[in-house]
Amino acid sequence: MKAKQAISALSALAHDGRLAAFRLLIKAGPEGMAAGDIAARLKMPPSSLSTNLLLLSNAGLVSSRRDGRSIIYRADYGAMRDLLGFLIEDCCNGSSEICTPLAVTLATCGPGKCR
């Protein structure tokens, strides 16, 4: 991941509503969630949610697909892993006692596994 991509992703996540939506989509797994369900769970007006999901999508953190009348959003786990990898790339100057637990978590993180 390049610095510009990381900045875009971090900027998108630097908002309460967008961070909550992204975390909810991470928990939802690869099936994702309908926009209406996300709005209801987060108690967020649909217009605000739409804007937040668009920004997350533009940052490459979520994708969407149409399913009948619903739009289903899902987290992009690869993008999340790339961002986390970028953040710990130079972790503590290679100090294994700090970096190893982070690297193990990152390596085992996937749909429905990240906590």
N, C-alpha and C positions, 0 to 999 in steps of 0.2 A: 504494500500500500504506500502510496506517495503522501507526502505531508499535506498537499492540497486536498486530497480525498479525506484524510483524517480530520482536517479542520472542518470540512463540510459536514461530516458525520457528527463530530463533537458539537458543532454549532446547532445541528438539528436536535440533538439530545439535551441541549442546555435550556430546557423549558419544562416546567412541571407537567403540562398536559401531554407533550410529545414523549417525554420520558415514561410517563405512566402508560401511554398507548403502546410504546415499544416493548415495555416490560410485560404487558398483558399479552401481546402477540408472541413474545418469546415463550410464555407459559402455555399458550394455546397450541403450540406445536406446528408441524408442517401443514396441517389442515387449514390453519388460519381461523379467522373470525369475520363474520359479516359486520360491515360498518355500523349498522343499527345496534347490534349486540355490544360492540365496543362502546358506542355512545351511552348505551344504557348502563353498562357495568361501571363506566367512569363518571357517570352523571354529568356528561359533557354535551352541550348543544351540538346538534349535527353540523352546523356551519363551522363551529370551532374545530370539531373533530376533522372535518374535511380538509381544512387548512393545515392542521397538524399532520395528517397523514400524507398530504401532498408534499410537505417539506421533508418528511421522513423518506418518502419515495424518491424525491429529487436527490437526496443524499445517498441513495442506494441501500438504505437500511430495510425497506419494506417493498413488497411488490403486491400487485392486486390482479384480480381476475373477476370477470362477471359470471355470476351464477343465477340465471333467470333475472329477477328484478334486483337482486342483491349484488353488492360488490364485496368480495372476500379479500381481506388483507392478510398477509403473512409476513413474518419476520424473515429477513435474509440472513440465515445463520452463517453463511460463508463470509458475508460482509462484516458481521459482528466479530467472527474469529479473526479476520484480517485487521480490524480496528484494535482488538485486544492484543494481537501479536505486534502491531506497530507500537502500541503503548509500552509493551514490556521488552521490546527488541534490545534495548541497551540497559536492561534492568540492573540497577545497582552495581554496575561495572562487572557483571558476571558473577556476583556473589551468590553461590549456589544455595546457601541456607535461606536466602530471600527469594530467589528466582525459581527454584525447583517447584515449590508448591503452586506458584502461579502458572508455570509451564504445564504442570500436570493437569491443573484445572482447565486450562485452555485446550490441551490435547484431548480431553475427554468431554468437552462441551459440544453438545449437539442438540437437535430437536428434542425437547422435553427433558434434557439432562442437566442443563445449567441451573444452578440455584444460587 
